[in-house]
């Protein structure tokens, strides 16, 4: 027997990777490529045959349990992979495992069998459309207002449990209820095809179904219920287009009954912007109508400022050539055209503001009234800078230079610390306020190298730019120009960089920087928007007001809290005499909803606030004159004579009231109010004061202590500055009139008047006639004076005073009544008239004397007809010509002077001259 030789020399061979597909309702896996195992030992029996395949675990370790591999043909090595149990695509869609092929070995017992390498098998389970769509909700509800078409009313949604995109996606929805005014798109959005009418049908109910992409219909249809609400117009309800404000009312709510209607739209953010337009009122809003200097003093600014653009006057004539414009706030506004309008400040004024530490303040409006300054210049047509202030300042032993200019929307300060040594520096600010053609307040404090700029009370930081000199090196001499800058010396001088626009209140003050609180006070508006009570502000609400209080923004997320907040928006005006007129009012609302597509859009509301004409204050001056008679030597004293020692100033407001008896009959009532004056003027009538012979004196210490200013000329005395009535009373009572020795005349007339708010309200005019009582020593020999005294004066009384005049206790027998001087001048022309009037007066007094014989002491004097003498008071005739009525009521404690003629048994006449009463009214009997 021959020995056994091994014949199974080779291992089976299979592919390294197979891809397979199996359906959910099948267990046979279709492989690509097909499963064949090859053996190089073929066609040997057993060694070249494939006896089986072995399945190994995949990466997850579980897929091999569900599959098995079987041999279909041992000779060809064909095999088959199949699942042991039904597969579910929804639970696991992909399976991976490995297989190996085994040959039959060397004999029927399979001895010395060899196995192939492991091959990877990937099996994908194909989906079968076994599931139908299912709606997320069985019932969908929505409510919409009538009369509108909506892009979407409600959205329905169905889901499919199949695993493949083909069978799990919902391809389309369908409304299965016929004849309904609704349509549905493939995404489940339902909208109406026509406006709905709640009166015709309040509730619409219909059914919808869904189909997947395998055309399976939903297991159960869904019900949709749409409720039609009656018409609701979203927007603001209770808007009043016109709002009236009475000056002096403090703060008033602008929208007391305003509320927002959203028609049940879900809103998660509301923002409302209230805008009050006051740009046409004065310099951007209603401010104090006092002069700029008075406002500075009221705001506590450091004194010492110099007005570079004062009102034209003989003392300030460099602004006389500049055109001025009217202003509702009583301030003086100067217009500059960029060429011919230039103000050259005198050196005497410029010297007062020298130094390298100063604060420059001004009101500016670019482009004038109706023109908008250009913000961008075309290349090749670039215009030069517009210079507002250009100044060369003399320091102790050097000269510094600065110029404030605008160009486009930029403000620049060009500064040379020392024009002979240091390099110039340019401070530059880019500001929208420079080119918006509105009024703005600028405060520039220079404390080199520190520069502080405030625009409308808000500070701005500059960008420093070193410059070798945009203008020629200025000459070493002091010059100050407003509205342009000089180019070179010459006759006439040439200027460059002319400013185009309006300027007002241009002041410069040497010294330290102005405090921020003062700058804010100078700019502060006295009117604006405000919020009533922040404590009532609901949670989540925000309020923001801009610095000028012209824009107020409310933001919140709750409609009820928002409505309460809107009703708290107020307008306030702290001026008792506010500027009347119209202030346009706007309300802009922005809403944000969860569904932005259907969110409400509200139109802008426009209205206006009307500030009514305030009750004009009645400034009443009293307690003066109309005549003041004093001996001439008193006027020639070192202190002169006070003109208004008993002056009284009262300010009252007249308003309509109803009388108690007749409620339908109106009357006027005046209430005294606390008031502030800003100027009074004393003016000599007729010819101006002769400075060599006469002058008006004022207590300068009192003026300086109270911060008032005075202009004292031969034509008038003007005292200015915002102060209380009591202060002005004290100052005016100290005004004295003094004459040089031997300069007394017979009379001099003065007029006194006061004003408020730069002349917006004026007082009555008081006219005072000053009479000088001359001693007869200058007119007659002393013996004539003695004879006159014996003839005219009663020995038991002091010398008298003319009615309507004040004679403070003149020395006895030193002065004859002031009528004596006048008699000498007028007796020739009026002698006949006086005699006739005297006769009639004698007869009337005689008749009264007979009826009142035995009466009071004042009626006891009689004339002696043996030497009838008629004494006529010339001031009586003057007073009758002036329309002055005599006061017949006397007071017992007042002094009396009875001038009698010798006794006369037939006629009785007496002339009684009585002092003024305590109320200052002239009294004559």
Secondary structure as the mmCIF struct_conf table of DSSP 4:
data_model
#
loop_
_struct_conf.conf_type_id
_struct_conf.id
_struct_conf.beg_label_comp_id
_struct_conf.beg_label_asym_id
_struct_conf.beg_label_seq_id
_struct_conf.end_label_comp_id
_struct_conf.end_label_asym_id
_struct_conf.end_label_seq_id
HELX_LH_PP_P HELX_LH_PP_P1 UNK A 2 UNK A 6
STRN STRN1 UNK A 13 UNK A 13
BEND BEND1 UNK A 16 UNK A 16
STRN STRN2 UNK A 17 UNK A 23
TURN_TY1_P TURN_TY1_P1 UNK A 24 UNK A 25
STRN STRN3 UNK A 28 UNK A 32
BEND BEND2 UNK A 33 UNK A 33
STRN STRN4 UNK A 36 UNK A 36
STRN STRN5 UNK A 38 UNK A 38
TURN_TY1_P TURN_TY1_P2 UNK A 40 UNK A 43
BEND BEND3 UNK A 44 UNK A 44
TURN_TY1_P TURN_TY1_P3 UNK A 45 UNK A 48
BEND BEND4 UNK A 49 UNK A 49
STRN STRN6 UNK A 50 UNK A 56
TURN_TY1_P TURN_TY1_P4 UNK A 59 UNK A 60
BEND BEND5 UNK A 61 UNK A 61
HELX_RH_AL_P HELX_RH_AL_P1 UNK A 63 UNK A 66
STRN STRN7 UNK A 67 UNK A 73
TURN_TY1_P TURN_TY1_P5 UNK A 74 UNK A 77
STRN STRN8 UNK A 78 UNK A 83
BEND BEND6 UNK A 84 UNK A 85
TURN_TY1_P TURN_TY1_P6 UNK A 89 UNK A 91
STRN STRN9 UNK A 94 UNK A 103
TURN_TY1_P TURN_TY1_P7 UNK A 105 UNK A 106
BEND BEND7 UNK A 107 UNK A 107
TURN_TY1_P TURN_TY1_P8 UNK A 108 UNK A 109
TURN_TY1_P TURN_TY1_P9 UNK A 111 UNK A 112
STRN STRN10 UNK A 115 UNK A 115
STRN STRN11 UNK A 119 UNK A 126
STRN STRN12 UNK A 134 UNK A 135
BEND BEND8 UNK A 136 UNK A 136
BEND BEND9 UNK A 138 UNK A 138
STRN STRN13 UNK A 139 UNK A 145
TURN_TY1_P TURN_TY1_P10 UNK A 146 UNK A 147
BEND BEND10 UNK A 151 UNK A 151
BEND BEND11 UNK A 153 UNK A 153
STRN STRN14 UNK A 154 UNK A 155
STRN STRN15 UNK A 158 UNK A 159
BEND BEND12 UNK A 163 UNK A 164
HELX_RH_AL_P HELX_RH_AL_P2 UNK A 165 UNK A 168
BEND BEND13 UNK A 169 UNK A 169
STRN STRN16 UNK A 170 UNK A 175
BEND BEND14 UNK A 177 UNK A 179
BEND BEND15 UNK A 181 UNK A 181
STRN STRN17 UNK A 182 UNK A 184
TURN_TY1_P TURN_TY1_P11 UNK A 186 UNK A 187
STRN STRN18 UNK A 189 UNK A 192
BEND BEND16 UNK A 193 UNK A 194
TURN_TY1_P TURN_TY1_P12 UNK A 198 UNK A 200
BEND BEND17 UNK A 202 UNK A 202
STRN STRN19 UNK A 203 UNK A 212
TURN_TY1_P TURN_TY1_P13 UNK A 213 UNK A 214
HELX_LH_PP_P HELX_LH_PP_P2 UNK A 216 UNK A 216
STRN STRN20 UNK A 217 UNK A 217
HELX_LH_PP_P HELX_LH_PP_P3 UNK A 218 UNK A 218
BEND BEND18 UNK A 219 UNK A 220
STRN STRN21 UNK A 222 UNK A 229
HELX_LH_PP_P HELX_LH_PP_P4 UNK A 230 UNK A 231
STRN STRN22 UNK A 235 UNK A 237
BEND BEND19 UNK A 238 UNK A 238
BEND BEND20 UNK A 241 UNK A 241
STRN STRN23 UNK A 242 UNK A 245
TURN_TY1_P TURN_TY1_P14 UNK A 247 UNK A 248
STRN STRN24 UNK A 251 UNK A 253
BEND BEND21 UNK A 254 UNK A 254
TURN_TY1_P TURN_TY1_P15 UNK A 256 UNK A 257
STRN STRN25 UNK A 259 UNK A 261
TURN_TY1_P TURN_TY1_P16 UNK A 263 UNK A 264
STRN STRN26 UNK A 267 UNK A 276
TURN_TY1_P TURN_TY1_P17 UNK A 279 UNK A 281
STRN STRN27 UNK A 282 UNK A 282
TURN_TY1_P TURN_TY1_P18 UNK A 283 UNK A 284
STRN STRN28 UNK A 285 UNK A 285
BEND BEND22 UNK A 290 UNK A 290
HELX_RH_AL_P HELX_RH_AL_P3 UNK A 292 UNK A 298
TURN_TY1_P TURN_TY1_P19 UNK A 299 UNK A 300
HELX_LH_PP_P HELX_LH_PP_P5 UNK A 301 UNK A 302
BEND BEND23 UNK A 303 UNK A 303
STRN STRN29 UNK A 306 UNK A 307
BEND BEND24 UNK A 308 UNK A 309
HELX_LH_PP_P HELX_LH_PP_P6 UNK A 310 UNK A 312
STRN STRN30 UNK A 313 UNK A 313
TURN_TY1_P TURN_TY1_P20 UNK A 314 UNK A 315
STRN STRN31 UNK A 316 UNK A 316
TURN_TY1_P TURN_TY1_P21 UNK A 318 UNK A 321
BEND BEND25 UNK A 322 UNK A 322
STRN STRN32 UNK A 324 UNK A 325
TURN_TY1_P TURN_TY1_P22 UNK A 328 UNK A 329
BEND BEND26 UNK A 330 UNK A 330
STRN STRN33 UNK A 333 UNK A 337
BEND BEND27 UNK A 338 UNK A 340
STRN STRN34 UNK A 343 UNK A 344
HELX_RH_AL_P HELX_RH_AL_P4 UNK A 347 UNK A 350
HELX_RH_3T_P HELX_RH_3T_P1 UNK A 351 UNK A 353
BEND BEND28 UNK A 355 UNK A 356
STRN STRN35 UNK A 357 UNK A 366
TURN_TY1_P TURN_TY1_P23 UNK A 367 UNK A 370
BEND BEND29 UNK A 375 UNK A 375
TURN_TY1_P TURN_TY1_P24 UNK A 379 UNK A 380
HELX_LH_PP_P HELX_LH_PP_P7 UNK A 382 UNK A 385
STRN STRN36 UNK A 386 UNK A 394
BEND BEND30 UNK A 396 UNK A 398
STRN STRN37 UNK A 399 UNK A 407
TURN_TY1_P TURN_TY1_P25 UNK A 408 UNK A 409
STRN STRN38 UNK A 410 UNK A 416
BEND BEND31 UNK A 417 UNK A 417
TURN_TY1_P TURN_TY1_P26 UNK A 419 UNK A 421
BEND BEND32 UNK A 422 UNK A 422
HELX_LH_PP_P HELX_LH_PP_P8 UNK A 423 UNK A 423
STRN STRN39 UNK A 424 UNK A 430
HELX_RH_3T_P HELX_RH_3T_P2 UNK A 432 UNK A 434
BEND BEND33 UNK A 435 UNK A 438
STRN STRN40 UNK A 440 UNK A 447
TURN_TY1_P TURN_TY1_P27 UNK A 448 UNK A 449
STRN STRN41 UNK A 450 UNK A 455
TURN_TY1_P TURN_TY1_P28 UNK A 456 UNK A 457
STRN STRN42 UNK A 458 UNK A 460
STRN STRN43 UNK A 463 UNK A 467
BEND BEND34 UNK A 468 UNK A 468
BEND BEND35 UNK A 470 UNK A 471
HELX_LH_PP_P HELX_LH_PP_P9 UNK A 472 UNK A 475
BEND BEND36 UNK A 476 UNK A 477
STRN STRN44 UNK A 479 UNK A 482
BEND BEND37 UNK A 483 UNK A 484
STRN STRN45 UNK A 485 UNK A 488
BEND BEND38 UNK A 491 UNK A 492
STRN STRN46 UNK A 494 UNK A 496
BEND BEND39 UNK A 497 UNK A 497
STRN STRN47 UNK A 500 UNK A 510
BEND BEND40 UNK A 511 UNK A 512
HELX_LH_PP_P HELX_LH_PP_P10 UNK A 513 UNK A 515
HELX_RH_AL_P HELX_RH_AL_P5 UNK A 516 UNK A 523
BEND BEND41 UNK A 526 UNK A 526
STRN STRN48 UNK A 527 UNK A 531
BEND BEND42 UNK A 532 UNK A 532
HELX_RH_3T_P HELX_RH_3T_P3 UNK A 534 UNK A 536
HELX_LH_PP_P HELX_LH_PP_P11 UNK A 537 UNK A 538
TURN_TY1_P TURN_TY1_P29 UNK A 539 UNK A 540
STRN STRN49 UNK A 542 UNK A 545
TURN_TY1_P TURN_TY1_P30 UNK A 547 UNK A 548
BEND BEND43 UNK A 549 UNK A 549
STRN STRN50 UNK A 551 UNK A 556
BEND BEND44 UNK A 557 UNK A 557
HELX_RH_AL_P HELX_RH_AL_P6 UNK A 559 UNK A 566
TURN_TY1_P TURN_TY1_P31 UNK A 567 UNK A 568
STRN STRN51 UNK A 569 UNK A 573
TURN_TY1_P TURN_TY1_P32 UNK A 576 UNK A 577
HELX_LH_PP_P HELX_LH_PP_P12 UNK A 578 UNK A 580
STRN STRN52 UNK A 581 UNK A 593
BEND BEND45 UNK A 594 UNK A 595
HELX_RH_3T_P HELX_RH_3T_P4 UNK A 596 UNK A 598
HELX_LH_PP_P HELX_LH_PP_P13 UNK A 603 UNK A 604
STRN STRN53 UNK A 605 UNK A 611
HELX_LH_PP_P HELX_LH_PP_P14 UNK A 612 UNK A 616
STRN STRN54 UNK A 617 UNK A 622
BEND BEND46 UNK A 623 UNK A 623
BEND BEND47 UNK A 626 UNK A 626
STRN STRN55 UNK A 627 UNK A 631
HELX_RH_AL_P HELX_RH_AL_P7 UNK A 632 UNK A 635
TURN_TY1_P TURN_TY1_P33 UNK A 636 UNK A 636
BEND BEND48 UNK A 637 UNK A 639
STRN STRN56 UNK A 641 UNK A 642
BEND BEND49 UNK A 643 UNK A 643
TURN_TY1_P TURN_TY1_P34 UNK A 645 UNK A 646
STRN STRN57 UNK A 648 UNK A 658
BEND BEND50 UNK A 660 UNK A 661
TURN_TY1_P TURN_TY1_P35 UNK A 663 UNK A 664
STRN STRN58 UNK A 666 UNK A 672
STRN STRN59 UNK A 676 UNK A 684
BEND BEND51 UNK A 685 UNK A 687
HELX_LH_PP_P HELX_LH_PP_P15 UNK A 688 UNK A 689
TURN_TY1_P TURN_TY1_P36 UNK A 691 UNK A 693
STRN STRN60 UNK A 694 UNK A 697
HELX_RH_AL_P HELX_RH_AL_P8 UNK A 700 UNK A 706
TURN_TY1_P TURN_TY1_P37 UNK A 707 UNK A 707
STRN STRN61 UNK A 709 UNK A 712
BEND BEND52 UNK A 714 UNK A 715
STRN STRN62 UNK A 717 UNK A 724
HELX_RH_AL_P HELX_RH_AL_P9 UNK A 725 UNK A 733
TURN_TY1_P TURN_TY1_P38 UNK A 734 UNK A 734
STRN STRN63 UNK A 736 UNK A 739
TURN_TY1_P TURN_TY1_P39 UNK A 741 UNK A 742
BEND BEND53 UNK A 746 UNK A 746
STRN STRN64 UNK A 747 UNK A 756
TURN_TY1_P TURN_TY1_P40 UNK A 757 UNK A 760
STRN STRN65 UNK A 761 UNK A 762
HELX_LH_PP_P HELX_LH_PP_P16 UNK A 764 UNK A 765
STRN STRN66 UNK A 766 UNK A 773
HELX_RH_3T_P HELX_RH_3T_P5 UNK A 776 UNK A 778
TURN_TY1_P TURN_TY1_P41 UNK A 779 UNK A 779
BEND BEND54 UNK A 780 UNK A 780
HELX_RH_AL_P HELX_RH_AL_P10 UNK A 782 UNK A 792
TURN_TY1_P TURN_TY1_P42 UNK A 795 UNK A 796
BEND BEND55 UNK A 797 UNK A 797
TURN_TY1_P TURN_TY1_P43 UNK A 803 UNK A 804
HELX_LH_PP_P HELX_LH_PP_P17 UNK A 810 UNK A 811
TURN_TY1_P TURN_TY1_P44 UNK A 812 UNK A 814
TURN_TY1_P TURN_TY1_P45 UNK A 818 UNK A 818
HELX_RH_AL_P HELX_RH_AL_P11 UNK A 819 UNK A 851
TURN_TY1_P TURN_TY1_P46 UNK A 852 UNK A 854
HELX_RH_3T_P HELX_RH_3T_P6 UNK A 857 UNK A 859
STRN STRN67 UNK A 864 UNK A 864
HELX_RH_3T_P HELX_RH_3T_P7 UNK A 865 UNK A 867
HELX_RH_AL_P HELX_RH_AL_P12 UNK A 874 UNK A 882
TURN_TY1_P TURN_TY1_P47 UNK A 883 UNK A 883
HELX_LH_PP_P HELX_LH_PP_P18 UNK A 884 UNK A 887
TURN_TY1_P TURN_TY1_P48 UNK A 892 UNK A 893
BEND BEND56 UNK A 894 UNK A 894
STRN STRN68 UNK A 896 UNK A 899
HELX_LH_PP_P HELX_LH_PP_P19 UNK A 901 UNK A 901
BEND BEND57 UNK A 902 UNK A 902
STRN STRN69 UNK A 903 UNK A 903
BEND BEND58 UNK A 905 UNK A 906
STRN STRN70 UNK A 911 UNK A 914
TURN_TY1_P TURN_TY1_P49 UNK A 918 UNK A 919
#
